[in-house]
Structure formats: C-alpha cells, structure tokens
Amino acid sequence: MTTVEYKKNCVLCGQSVEIEGFTVDTETGRQSFCCAGCQSIYQLIYMDNRARNANNEIKTANKEDN
C-alpha cells in the first residue's frame, strides 16, 4: 500500500489539495483549493470584499474632493 502526502491544504475548508488547477491569484499570492466549490465560494467572498473596499475608496475620495 502506498501512502500519499499532500503538501497543500485548501484555503477555505482545510482539506488536502489532491487535484491541481483549483487556484485563484490574489494580492497575497496564489491560493489553492480542494474543489471547484471552495474555489467559487472564496472568489465570491474575496471579490465581494474587494468591490466593497474599492467603493469605499471612491466614496472617500469624492468626499475629499468636495
């Protein structure tokens, strides 16, 4: 019997990453996921937070211009 060691854990759920290809490039580097579901959820959360931060920066800049 062969024992396989996985070196990466899913950023979202912590399970081992057994299949390469479920990744997202972020400001902090490439994030690895165990499945398409975890990758999708992370993207929704991450992209939503980035969009909110960008909107807050625009609102702040507009207030400073007035």
CHARMM-style PDB file with segment names, atoms N, HN, CA, C and O in Angstrom:
ATOM      1  N   MET     1       0.848  -1.172   0.000  1.00  0.00      PROA
ATOM      2  CA  MET     1       0.000   0.000   0.000  1.00  0.00      PROA
ATOM      3  C   MET     1       0.894   1.236   0.000  1.00  0.00      PROA
ATOM      4  O   MET     1       1.872   1.304   0.744  1.00  0.00      PROA
ATOM      5  N   THR     2       0.554   2.202  -0.833  1.00  0.00      PROA
ATOM      6  HN  THR     2      -0.241   2.146  -1.438  1.00  0.00      PROA
ATOM      7  CA  THR     2       1.321   3.426  -0.949  1.00  0.00      PROA
ATOM      8  C   THR     2       0.636   4.537  -0.166  1.00  0.00      PROA
ATOM      9  O   THR     2      -0.579   4.711  -0.253  1.00  0.00      PROA
ATOM     10  N   THR     3       1.415   5.280   0.590  1.00  0.00      PROA
ATOM     11  HN  THR     3       2.402   5.139   0.661  1.00  0.00      PROA
ATOM     12  CA  THR     3       0.902   6.430   1.326  1.00  0.00      PROA
ATOM     13  C   THR     3       1.241   7.693   0.542  1.00  0.00      PROA
ATOM     14  O   THR     3       2.387   7.900   0.144  1.00  0.00      PROA
ATOM     15  N   VAL     4       0.244   8.524   0.329  1.00  0.00      PROA
ATOM     16  HN  VAL     4      -0.687   8.356   0.653  1.00  0.00      PROA
ATOM     17  CA  VAL     4       0.427   9.764  -0.416  1.00  0.00      PROA
ATOM     18  C   VAL     4       0.334  10.924   0.562  1.00  0.00      PROA
ATOM     19  O   VAL     4      -0.605  11.011   1.354  1.00  0.00      PROA
ATOM     20  N   GLU     5       1.321  11.817   0.499  1.00  0.00      PROA
ATOM     21  HN  GLU     5       2.083  11.746  -0.144  1.00  0.00      PROA
ATOM     22  CA  GLU     5       1.285  13.013   1.333  1.00  0.00      PROA
ATOM     23  C   GLU     5       0.977  14.212   0.456  1.00  0.00      PROA
ATOM     24  O   GLU     5       1.595  14.398  -0.593  1.00  0.00      PROA
ATOM     25  N   TYR     6       0.025  15.019   0.883  1.00  0.00      PROA
ATOM     26  HN  TYR     6      -0.477  14.868   1.735  1.00  0.00      PROA
ATOM     27  CA  TYR     6      -0.325  16.229   0.169  1.00  0.00      PROA
ATOM     28  C   TYR     6       0.266  17.408   0.919  1.00  0.00      PROA
ATOM     29  O   TYR     6       0.145  17.506   2.140  1.00  0.00      PROA
ATOM     30  N   LYS     7       0.908  18.302   0.177  1.00  0.00      PROA
ATOM     31  HN  LYS     7       1.006  18.222  -0.815  1.00  0.00      PROA
ATOM     32  CA  LYS     7       1.625  19.396   0.808  1.00  0.00      PROA
ATOM     33  C   LYS     7       0.787  20.651   0.965  1.00  0.00      PROA
ATOM     34  O   LYS     7       1.153  21.550   1.723  1.00  0.00      PROA
ATOM     35  N   LYS     8      -0.328  20.724   0.263  1.00  0.00      PROA
ATOM     36  HN  LYS     8      -0.625  19.994  -0.353  1.00  0.00      PROA
ATOM     37  CA  LYS     8      -1.163  21.921   0.325  1.00  0.00      PROA
ATOM     38  C   LYS     8      -2.509  21.584   0.942  1.00  0.00      PROA
ATOM     39  O   LYS     8      -3.040  20.486   0.774  1.00  0.00      PROA
ATOM     40  N   ASN     9      -3.042  22.561   1.663  1.00  0.00      PROA
ATOM     41  HN  ASN     9      -2.610  23.453   1.799  1.00  0.00      PROA
ATOM     42  CA  ASN     9      -4.398  22.453   2.192  1.00  0.00      PROA
ATOM     43  C   ASN     9      -5.263  23.521   1.554  1.00  0.00      PROA
ATOM     44  O   ASN     9      -4.774  24.590   1.190  1.00  0.00      PROA
ATOM     45  N   CYS    10      -6.525  23.237   1.420  1.00  0.00      PROA
ATOM     46  HN  CYS    10      -6.922  22.368   1.716  1.00  0.00      PROA
ATOM     47  CA  CYS    10      -7.492  24.177   0.865  1.00  0.00      PROA
ATOM     48  C   CYS    10      -7.556  25.412   1.761  1.00  0.00      PROA
ATOM     49  O   CYS    10      -7.672  25.303   2.981  1.00  0.00      PROA
ATOM     50  N   VAL    11      -7.478  26.569   1.145  1.00  0.00      PROA
ATOM     51  HN  VAL    11      -7.383  26.657   0.153  1.00  0.00      PROA
ATOM     52  CA  VAL    11      -7.521  27.828   1.881  1.00  0.00      PROA
ATOM     53  C   VAL    11      -8.867  28.007   2.581  1.00  0.00      PROA
ATOM     54  O   VAL    11      -8.931  28.622   3.646  1.00  0.00      PROA
ATOM     55  N   LEU    12      -9.933  27.481   2.000  1.00  0.00      PROA
ATOM     56  HN  LEU    12      -9.881  26.982   1.135  1.00  0.00      PROA
ATOM     57  CA  LEU    12     -11.269  27.691   2.549  1.00  0.00      PROA
ATOM     58  C   LEU    12     -11.633  26.667   3.619  1.00  0.00      PROA
ATOM     59  O   LEU    12     -12.024  27.048   4.722  1.00  0.00      PROA
ATOM     60  N   CYS    13     -11.513  25.375   3.315  1.00  0.00      PROA
ATOM     61  HN  CYS    13     -11.196  25.065   2.418  1.00  0.00      PROA
ATOM     62  CA  CYS    13     -12.003  24.352   4.249  1.00  0.00      PROA
ATOM     63  C   CYS    13     -10.902  23.573   4.959  1.00  0.00      PROA
ATOM     64  O   CYS    13     -11.171  22.889   5.946  1.00  0.00      PROA
ATOM     65  N   GLY    14      -9.662  23.666   4.470  1.00  0.00      PROA
ATOM     66  HN  GLY    14      -9.444  24.222   3.667  1.00  0.00      PROA
ATOM     67  CA  GLY    14      -8.562  22.984   5.125  1.00  0.00      PROA
ATOM     68  C   GLY    14      -8.300  21.557   4.660  1.00  0.00      PROA
ATOM     69  O   GLY    14      -7.326  20.940   5.092  1.00  0.00      PROA
ATOM     70  N   GLN    15      -9.148  21.024   3.790  1.00  0.00      PROA
ATOM     71  HN  GLN    15      -9.939  21.526   3.439  1.00  0.00      PROA
ATOM     72  CA  GLN    15      -8.925  19.668   3.268  1.00  0.00      PROA
ATOM     73  C   GLN    15      -7.666  19.660   2.404  1.00  0.00      PROA
ATOM     74  O   GLN    15      -7.236  20.708   1.921  1.00  0.00      PROA
ATOM     75  N   SER    16      -7.084  18.498   2.211  1.00  0.00      PROA
ATOM     76  HN  SER    16      -7.433  17.647   2.603  1.00  0.00      PROA
ATOM     77  CA  SER    16      -5.892  18.411   1.368  1.00  0.00      PROA
ATOM     78  C   SER    16      -6.248  18.674  -0.092  1.00  0.00      PROA
ATOM     79  O   SER    16      -7.319  18.293  -0.565  1.00  0.00      PROA
ATOM     80  N   VAL    17      -5.328  19.334  -0.795  1.00  0.00      PROA
ATOM     81  HN  VAL    17      -4.458  19.644  -0.410  1.00  0.00      PROA
ATOM     82  CA  VAL    17      -5.500  19.629  -2.214  1.00  0.00      PROA
ATOM     83  C   VAL    17      -4.936  18.455  -2.987  1.00  0.00      PROA
ATOM     84  O   VAL    17      -3.719  18.296  -3.086  1.00  0.00      PROA
ATOM     85  N   GLU    18      -5.814  17.635  -3.534  1.00  0.00      PROA
ATOM     86  HN  GLU    18      -6.803  17.765  -3.454  1.00  0.00      PROA
ATOM     87  CA  GLU    18      -5.408  16.429  -4.249  1.00  0.00      PROA
ATOM     88  C   GLU    18      -5.341  16.644  -5.748  1.00  0.00      PROA
ATOM     89  O   GLU    18      -4.658  15.896  -6.448  1.00  0.00      PROA
ATOM     90  N   ILE    19      -6.038  17.655  -6.256  1.00  0.00      PROA
ATOM     91  HN  ILE    19      -6.593  18.262  -5.688  1.00  0.00      PROA
ATOM     92  CA  ILE    19      -6.088  17.933  -7.688  1.00  0.00      PROA
ATOM     93  C   ILE    19      -5.596  19.358  -7.909  1.00  0.00      PROA
ATOM     94  O   ILE    19      -6.130  20.303  -7.329  1.00  0.00      PROA
ATOM     95  N   GLU    20      -4.586  19.506  -8.741  1.00  0.00      PROA
ATOM     96  HN  GLU    20      -4.152  18.739  -9.212  1.00  0.00      PROA
ATOM     97  CA  GLU    20      -4.105  20.844  -9.070  1.00  0.00      PROA
ATOM     98  C   GLU    20      -5.078  21.514 -10.037  1.00  0.00      PROA
ATOM     99  O   GLU    20      -5.819  20.837 -10.749  1.00  0.00      PROA
ATOM    100  N   GLY    21      -5.071  22.815 -10.057  1.00  0.00      PROA
ATOM    101  HN  GLY    21      -4.468  23.365  -9.479  1.00  0.00      PROA
ATOM    102  CA  GLY    21      -5.897  23.533 -11.019  1.00  0.00      PROA
ATOM    103  C   GLY    21      -6.977  24.381 -10.388  1.00  0.00      PROA
ATOM    104  O   GLY    21      -7.497  25.289 -11.035  1.00  0.00      PROA
ATOM    105  N   PHE    22      -7.331  24.112  -9.144  1.00  0.00      PROA
ATOM    106  HN  PHE    22      -6.909  23.373  -8.618  1.00  0.00      PROA
ATOM    107  CA  PHE    22      -8.314  24.941  -8.455  1.00  0.00      PROA
ATOM    108  C   PHE    22      -7.556  26.015  -7.691  1.00  0.00      PROA
ATOM    109  O   PHE    22      -7.297  25.874  -6.496  1.00  0.00      PROA
ATOM    110  N   THR    23      -7.202  27.095  -8.393  1.00  0.00      PROA
ATOM    111  HN  THR    23      -7.413  27.209  -9.363  1.00  0.00      PROA
ATOM    112  CA  THR    23      -6.416  28.162  -7.777  1.00  0.00      PROA
ATOM    113  C   THR    23      -7.000  29.524  -8.123  1.00  0.00      PROA
ATOM    114  O   THR    23      -7.714  29.676  -9.114  1.00  0.00      PROA
ATOM    115  N   VAL    24      -6.683  30.512  -7.291  1.00  0.00      PROA
ATOM    116  HN  VAL    24      -6.102  30.389  -6.486  1.00  0.00      PROA
ATOM    117  CA  VAL    24      -7.049  31.902  -7.529  1.00  0.00      PROA
ATOM    118  C   VAL    24      -5.820  32.735  -7.213  1.00  0.00      PROA
ATOM    119  O   VAL    24      -5.203  32.570  -6.160  1.00  0.00      PROA
ATOM    120  N   ASP    25      -5.463  33.634  -8.128  1.00  0.00      PROA
ATOM    121  HN  ASP    25      -5.964  33.768  -8.983  1.00  0.00      PROA
ATOM    122  CA  ASP    25      -4.363  34.553  -7.878  1.00  0.00      PROA
ATOM    123  C   ASP    25      -4.909  35.779  -7.163  1.00  0.00      PROA
ATOM    124  O   ASP    25      -5.809  36.453  -7.664  1.00  0.00      PROA
ATOM    125  N   THR    26      -4.357  36.063  -5.983  1.00  0.00      PROA
ATOM    126  HN  THR    26      -3.626  35.516  -5.576  1.00  0.00      PROA
ATOM    127  CA  THR    26      -4.793  37.208  -5.183  1.00  0.00      PROA
ATOM    128  C   THR    26      -3.613  38.129  -4.934  1.00  0.00      PROA
ATOM    129  O   THR    26      -2.493  37.850  -5.362  1.00  0.00      PROA
ATOM    130  N   GLU    27      -3.869  39.225  -4.243  1.00  0.00      PROA
ATOM    131  HN  GLU    27      -4.779  39.452  -3.895  1.00  0.00      PROA
ATOM    132  CA  GLU    27      -2.811  40.167  -3.896  1.00  0.00      PROA
ATOM    133  C   GLU    27      -1.764  39.522  -3.000  1.00  0.00      PROA
ATOM    134  O   GLU    27      -0.608  39.946  -2.994  1.00  0.00      PROA
ATOM    135  N   THR    28      -2.155  38.507  -2.246  1.00  0.00      PROA
ATOM    136  HN  THR    28      -3.095  38.163  -2.250  1.00  0.00      PROA
ATOM    137  CA  THR    28      -1.228  37.844  -1.330  1.00  0.00      PROA
ATOM    138  C   THR    28      -0.591  36.598  -1.933  1.00  0.00      PROA
ATOM    139  O   THR    28       0.164  35.902  -1.253  1.00  0.00      PROA
ATOM    140  N   GLY    29      -0.884  36.306  -3.197  1.00  0.00      PROA
ATOM    141  HN  GLY    29      -1.497  36.871  -3.749  1.00  0.00      PROA
ATOM    142  CA  GLY    29      -0.298  35.144  -3.869  1.00  0.00      PROA
ATOM    143  C   GLY    29      -1.354  34.195  -4.385  1.00  0.00      PROA
ATOM    144  O   GLY    29      -2.549  34.485  -4.334  1.00  0.00      PROA
ATOM    145  N   ARG    30      -0.909  33.074  -4.874  1.00  0.00      PROA
ATOM    146  HN  ARG    30       0.062  32.839  -4.916  1.00  0.00      PROA
ATOM    147  CA  ARG    30      -1.811  32.065  -5.441  1.00  0.00      PROA
ATOM    148  C   ARG    30      -2.402  31.225  -4.313  1.00  0.00      PROA
ATOM    149  O   ARG    30      -1.674  30.663  -3.495  1.00  0.00      PROA
ATOM    150  N   GLN    31      -3.723  31.149  -4.281  1.00  0.00      PROA
ATOM    151  HN  GLN    31      -4.315  31.606  -4.946  1.00  0.00      PROA
ATOM    152  CA  GLN    31      -4.435  30.378  -3.272  1.00  0.00      PROA
ATOM    153  C   GLN    31      -4.909  29.068  -3.899  1.00  0.00      PROA
ATOM    154  O   GLN    31      -5.413  29.065  -5.022  1.00  0.00      PROA
ATOM    155  N   SER    32      -4.748  27.953  -3.177  1.00  0.00      PROA
ATOM    156  HN  SER    32      -4.338  27.956  -2.265  1.00  0.00      PROA
ATOM    157  CA  SER    32      -5.128  26.627  -3.682  1.00  0.00      PROA
ATOM    158  C   SER    32      -6.375  26.108  -2.979  1.00  0.00      PROA
ATOM    159  O   SER    32      -6.590  26.369  -1.796  1.00  0.00      PROA
ATOM    160  N   PHE    33      -7.197  25.366  -3.727  1.00  0.00      PROA
ATOM    161  HN  PHE    33      -7.022  25.154  -4.688  1.00  0.00      PROA
ATOM    162  CA  PHE    33      -8.456  24.848  -3.210  1.00  0.00      PROA
ATOM    163  C   PHE    33      -8.589  23.378  -3.545  1.00  0.00      PROA
ATOM    164  O   PHE    33      -7.999  22.895  -4.511  1.00  0.00      PROA
ATOM    165  N   CYS    34      -9.372  22.661  -2.737  1.00  0.00      PROA
ATOM    166  HN  CYS    34      -9.851  23.053  -1.951  1.00  0.00      PROA
ATOM    167  CA  CYS    34      -9.555  21.221  -2.939  1.00  0.00      PROA
ATOM    168  C   CYS    34     -10.567  20.914  -4.030  1.00  0.00      PROA
ATOM    169  O   CYS    34     -10.548  19.827  -4.607  1.00  0.00      PROA
ATOM    170  N   CYS    35     -11.459  21.871  -4.319  1.00  0.00      PROA
ATOM    171  HN  CYS    35     -11.475  22.754  -3.850  1.00  0.00      PROA
ATOM    172  CA  CYS    35     -12.504  21.611  -5.316  1.00  0.00      PROA
ATOM    173  C   CYS    35     -13.024  22.923  -5.896  1.00  0.00      PROA
ATOM    174  O   CYS    35     -12.711  24.008  -5.405  1.00  0.00      PROA
ATOM    175  N   ALA    36     -13.817  22.797  -6.942  1.00  0.00      PROA
ATOM    176  HN  ALA    36     -14.071  21.916  -7.340  1.00  0.00      PROA
ATOM    177  CA  ALA    36     -14.384  23.976  -7.604  1.00  0.00      PROA
ATOM    178  C   ALA    36     -15.360  24.716  -6.683  1.00  0.00      PROA
ATOM    179  O   ALA    36     -15.502  25.934  -6.790  1.00  0.00      PROA
ATOM    180  N   GLY    37     -16.027  24.000  -5.791  1.00  0.00      PROA
ATOM    181  HN  GLY    37     -15.912  23.010  -5.705  1.00  0.00      PROA
ATOM    182  CA  GLY    37     -16.967  24.639  -4.866  1.00  0.00      PROA
ATOM    183  C   GLY    37     -16.261  25.598  -3.921  1.00  0.00      PROA
ATOM    184  O   GLY    37     -16.693  26.737  -3.746  1.00  0.00      PROA
ATOM    185  N   CYS    38     -15.176  25.137  -3.312  1.00  0.00      PROA
ATOM    186  HN  CYS    38     -14.825  24.212  -3.454  1.00  0.00      PROA
ATOM    187  CA  CYS    38     -14.413  26.002  -2.402  1.00  0.00      PROA
ATOM    188  C   CYS    38     -13.814  27.184  -3.157  1.00  0.00      PROA
ATOM    189  O   CYS    38     -13.793  28.307  -2.655  1.00  0.00      PROA
ATOM    190  N   GLN    39     -13.328  26.920  -4.366  1.00  0.00      PROA
ATOM    191  HN  GLN    39     -13.345  26.007  -4.774  1.00  0.00      PROA
ATOM    192  CA  GLN    39     -12.758  27.990  -5.171  1.00  0.00      PROA
ATOM    193  C   GLN    39     -13.826  29.051  -5.479  1.00  0.00      PROA
ATOM    194  O   GLN    39     -13.558  30.248  -5.373  1.00  0.00      PROA
ATOM    195  N   SER    40     -15.014  28.619  -5.853  1.00  0.00      PROA
ATOM    196  HN  SER    40     -15.231  27.646  -5.939  1.00  0.00      PROA
ATOM    197  CA  SER    40     -16.096  29.543  -6.196  1.00  0.00      PROA
ATOM    198  C   SER    40     -16.540  30.365  -4.989  1.00  0.00      PROA
ATOM    199  O   SER    40     -16.733  31.576  -5.097  1.00  0.00      PROA
ATOM    200  N   ILE    41     -16.700  29.714  -3.852  1.00  0.00      PROA
ATOM    201  HN  ILE    41     -16.542  28.731  -3.765  1.00  0.00      PROA
ATOM    202  CA  ILE    41     -17.112  30.425  -2.639  1.00  0.00      PROA
ATOM    203  C   ILE    41     -16.065  31.456  -2.252  1.00  0.00      PROA
ATOM    204  O   ILE    41     -16.404  32.588  -1.908  1.00  0.00      PROA
ATOM    205  N   TYR    42     -14.797  31.071  -2.306  1.00  0.00      PROA
ATOM    206  HN  TYR    42     -14.522  30.151  -2.585  1.00  0.00      PROA
ATOM    207  CA  TYR    42     -13.726  32.004  -1.976  1.00  0.00      PROA
ATOM    208  C   TYR    42     -13.746  33.197  -2.923  1.00  0.00      PROA
ATOM    209  O   TYR    42     -13.586  34.338  -2.489  1.00  0.00      PROA
ATOM    210  N   GLN    43     -13.942  32.938  -4.213  1.00  0.00      PROA
ATOM    211  HN  GLN    43     -14.072  32.011  -4.565  1.00  0.00      PROA
ATOM    212  CA  GLN    43     -13.988  34.029  -5.181  1.00  0.00      PROA
ATOM    213  C   GLN    43     -15.145  34.971  -4.903  1.00  0.00      PROA
ATOM    214  O   GLN    43     -14.991  36.189  -5.001  1.00  0.00      PROA
ATOM    215  N   LEU    44     -16.307  34.422  -4.556  1.00  0.00      PROA
ATOM    216  HN  LEU    44     -16.432  33.433  -4.477  1.00  0.00      PROA
ATOM    217  CA  LEU    44     -17.453  35.272  -4.242  1.00  0.00      PROA
ATOM    218  C   LEU    44     -17.160  36.163  -3.036  1.00  0.00      PROA
ATOM    219  O   LEU    44     -17.448  37.360  -3.054  1.00  0.00      PROA
ATOM    220  N   ILE    45     -16.594  35.578  -2.003  1.00  0.00      PROA
ATOM    221  HN  ILE    45     -16.360  34.606  -1.988  1.00  0.00      PROA
ATOM    222  CA  ILE    45     -16.280  36.337  -0.791  1.00  0.00      PROA
ATOM    223  C   ILE    45     -15.179  37.353  -1.069  1.00  0.00      PROA
ATOM    224  O   ILE    45     -15.303  38.525  -0.715  1.00  0.00      PROA
ATOM    225  N   TYR    46     -14.103  36.898  -1.705  1.00  0.00      PROA
ATOM    226  HN  TYR    46     -14.002  35.946  -1.992  1.00  0.00      PROA
ATOM    227  CA  TYR    46     -12.953  37.749  -1.957  1.00  0.00      PROA
ATOM    228  C   TYR    46     -13.302  38.890  -2.900  1.00  0.00      PROA
ATOM    229  O   TYR    46     -12.961  40.044  -2.639  1.00  0.00      PROA
ATOM    230  N   MET    47     -13.977  38.571  -3.991  1.00  0.00      PROA
ATOM    231  HN  MET    47     -14.253  37.633  -4.204  1.00  0.00      PROA
ATOM    232  CA  MET    47     -14.321  39.598  -4.968  1.00  0.00      PROA
ATOM    233  C   MET    47     -15.323  40.583  -4.386  1.00  0.00      PROA
ATOM    234  O   MET    47     -15.253  41.776  -4.683  1.00  0.00      PROA
ATOM    235  N   ASP    48     -16.254  40.108  -3.563  1.00  0.00      PROA
ATOM    236  HN  ASP    48     -16.311  39.139  -3.322  1.00  0.00      PROA
ATOM    237  CA  ASP    48     -17.222  40.984  -2.920  1.00  0.00      PROA
ATOM    238  C   ASP    48     -16.516  41.966  -1.986  1.00  0.00      PROA
ATOM    239  O   ASP    48     -16.837  43.155  -1.987  1.00  0.00      PROA
ATOM    240  N   ASN    49     -15.568  41.488  -1.198  1.00  0.00      PROA
ATOM    241  HN  ASN    49     -15.308  40.523  -1.198  1.00  0.00      PROA
ATOM    242  CA  ASN    49     -14.824  42.355  -0.294  1.00  0.00      PROA
ATOM    243  C   ASN    49     -13.983  43.362  -1.066  1.00  0.00      PROA
ATOM    244  O   ASN    49     -13.899  44.525  -0.671  1.00  0.00      PROA
ATOM    245  N   ARG    50     -13.359  42.937  -2.160  1.00  0.00      PROA
ATOM    246  HN  ARG    50     -13.426  41.992  -2.482  1.00  0.00      PROA
ATOM    247  CA  ARG    50     -12.558  43.861  -2.972  1.00  0.00      PROA
ATOM    248  C   ARG    50     -13.439  44.940  -3.571  1.00  0.00      PROA
ATOM    249  O   ARG    50     -13.048  46.106  -3.615  1.00  0.00      PROA
ATOM    250  N   ALA    51     -14.634  44.564  -4.036  1.00  0.00      PROA
ATOM    251  HN  ALA    51     -14.953  43.616  -4.000  1.00  0.00      PROA
ATOM    252  CA  ALA    51     -15.549  45.539  -4.627  1.00  0.00      PROA
ATOM    253  C   ALA    51     -16.006  46.545  -3.575  1.00  0.00      PROA
ATOM    254  O   ALA    51     -16.073  47.744  -3.848  1.00  0.00      PROA
ATOM    255  N   ARG    52     -16.322  46.058  -2.363  1.00  0.00      PROA
ATOM    256  HN  ARG    52     -16.267  45.085  -2.141  1.00  0.00      PROA
ATOM    257  CA  ARG    52     -16.725  46.968  -1.287  1.00  0.00      PROA
ATOM    258  C   ARG    52     -15.601  47.935  -0.935  1.00  0.00      PROA
ATOM    259  O   ARG    52     -15.837  49.132  -0.772  1.00  0.00      PROA
ATOM    260  N   ASN    53     -14.390  47.423  -0.820  1.00  0.00      PROA
ATOM    261  HN  ASN    53     -14.199  46.450  -0.953  1.00  0.00      PROA
ATOM    262  CA  ASN    53     -13.252  48.272  -0.494  1.00  0.00      PROA
ATOM    263  C   ASN    53     -13.019  49.321  -1.575  1.00  0.00      PROA
ATOM    264  O   ASN    53     -12.724  50.476  -1.267  1.00  0.00      PROA
ATOM    265  N   ALA    54     -13.149  48.926  -2.832  1.00  0.00      PROA
ATOM    266  HN  ALA    54     -13.389  47.988  -3.082  1.00  0.00      PROA
ATOM    267  CA  ALA    54     -12.974  49.874  -3.925  1.00  0.00      PROA
ATOM    268  C   ALA    54     -14.052  50.952  -3.873  1.00  0.00      PROA
ATOM    269  O   ALA    54     -13.756  52.129  -4.079  1.00  0.00      PROA
ATOM    270  N   ASN    55     -15.299  50.564  -3.599  1.00  0.00      PROA
ATOM    271  HN  ASN    55     -15.539  49.608  -3.432  1.00  0.00      PROA
ATOM    272  CA  ASN    55     -16.386  51.542  -3.498  1.00  0.00      PROA
ATOM    273  C   ASN    55     -16.155  52.500  -2.343  1.00  0.00      PROA
ATOM    274  O   ASN    55     -16.411  53.697  -2.478  1.00  0.00      PROA
ATOM    275  N   ASN    56     -15.674  52.000  -1.208  1.00  0.00      PROA
ATOM    276  HN  ASN    56     -15.466  51.028  -1.098  1.00  0.00      PROA
ATOM    277  CA  ASN    56     -15.391  52.866  -0.062  1.00  0.00      PROA
ATOM    278  C   ASN    56     -14.281  53.844  -0.382  1.00  0.00      PROA
ATOM    279  O   ASN    56     -14.338  55.001   0.035  1.00  0.00      PROA
ATOM    280  N   GLU    57     -13.266  53.399  -1.117  1.00  0.00      PROA
ATOM    281  HN  GLU    57     -13.220  52.460  -1.456  1.00  0.00      PROA
ATOM    282  CA  GLU    57     -12.173  54.282  -1.502  1.00  0.00      PROA
ATOM    283  C   GLU    57     -12.670  55.382  -2.436  1.00  0.00      PROA
ATOM    284  O   GLU    57     -12.250  56.533  -2.323  1.00  0.00      PROA
ATOM    285  N   ILE    58     -13.557  55.030  -3.350  1.00  0.00      PROA
ATOM    286  HN  ILE    58     -13.899  54.094  -3.441  1.00  0.00      PROA
ATOM    287  CA  ILE    58     -14.116  56.026  -4.277  1.00  0.00      PROA
ATOM    288  C   ILE    58     -14.953  57.035  -3.505  1.00  0.00      PROA
ATOM    289  O   ILE    58     -14.836  58.237  -3.742  1.00  0.00      PROA
ATOM    290  N   LYS    59     -15.798  56.570  -2.584  1.00  0.00      PROA
ATOM    291  HN  LYS    59     -15.894  55.593  -2.391  1.00  0.00      PROA
ATOM    292  CA  LYS    59     -16.626  57.465  -1.788  1.00  0.00      PROA
ATOM    293  C   LYS    59     -15.764  58.409  -0.948  1.00  0.00      PROA
ATOM    294  O   LYS    59     -16.058  59.601  -0.851  1.00  0.00      PROA
ATOM    295  N   THR    60     -14.713  57.880  -0.348  1.00  0.00      PROA
ATOM    296  HN  THR    60     -14.474  56.912  -0.426  1.00  0.00      PROA
ATOM    297  CA  THR    60     -13.815  58.701   0.451  1.00  0.00      PROA
ATOM    298  C   THR    60     -13.131  59.751  -0.404  1.00  0.00      PROA
ATOM    299  O   THR    60     -13.007  60.907  -0.001  1.00  0.00      PROA
ATOM    300  N   ALA    61     -12.690  59.348  -1.579  1.00  0.00      PROA
ATOM    301  HN  ALA    61     -12.790  58.408  -1.906  1.00  0.00      PROA
ATOM    302  CA  ALA    61     -12.021  60.291  -2.499  1.00  0.00      PROA
ATOM    303  C   ALA    61     -12.995  61.384  -2.935  1.00  0.00      PROA
ATOM    304  O   ALA    61     -12.606  62.548  -3.028  1.00  0.00      PROA
ATOM    305  N   ASN    62     -14.258  61.032  -3.206  1.00  0.00      PROA
ATOM    306  HN  ASN    62     -14.575  60.086  -3.131  1.00  0.00      PROA
ATOM    307  CA  ASN    62     -15.258  62.019  -3.597  1.00  0.00      PROA
ATOM    308  C   ASN    62     -15.543  63.012  -2.474  1.00  0.00      PROA
ATOM    309  O   ASN    62     -15.727  64.200  -2.738  1.00  0.00      PROA
ATOM    310  N   LYS    63     -15.583  62.544  -1.226  1.00  0.00      PROA
ATOM    311  HN  LYS    63     -15.434  61.579  -1.011  1.00  0.00      PROA
ATOM    312  CA  LYS    63     -15.827  63.427  -0.104  1.00  0.00      PROA
ATOM    313  C   LYS    63     -14.674  64.413   0.068  1.00  0.00      PROA
ATOM    314  O   LYS    63     -14.894  65.578   0.397  1.00  0.00      PROA
ATOM    315  N   GLU    64     -13.444  63.944  -0.154  1.00  0.00      PROA
ATOM    316  HN  GLU    64     -13.265  62.997  -0.421  1.00  0.00      PROA
ATOM    317  CA  GLU    64     -12.278  64.803  -0.013  1.00  0.00      PROA
ATOM    318  C   GLU    64     -12.226  65.851  -1.117  1.00  0.00      PROA
ATOM    319  O   GLU    64     -11.691  66.939  -0.908  1.00  0.00      PROA
ATOM    320  N   ASP    65     -12.775  65.538  -2.292  1.00  0.00      PROA
ATOM    321  HN  ASP    65     -13.210  64.654  -2.462  1.00  0.00      PROA
ATOM    322  CA  ASP    65     -12.778  66.479  -3.409  1.00  0.00      PROA
ATOM    323  C   ASP    65     -13.782  67.612  -3.204  1.00  0.00      PROA
ATOM    324  O   ASP    65     -13.615  68.704  -3.747  1.00  0.00      PROA
ATOM    325  N   ASN    66     -14.818  67.347  -2.423  1.00  0.00      PROA
ATOM    326  HN  ASN    66     -14.954  66.460  -1.982  1.00  0.00      PROA
ATOM    327  CA  ASN    66     -15.881  68.360  -2.226  1.00  0.00      PROA
ATOM    328  C   ASN    66     -15.477  69.351  -1.226  1.00  0.00      PROA
ATOM    329  OT1 ASN    66     -16.235  70.274  -0.930  1.00  0.00      PROA
TER     330      ASN     66
END
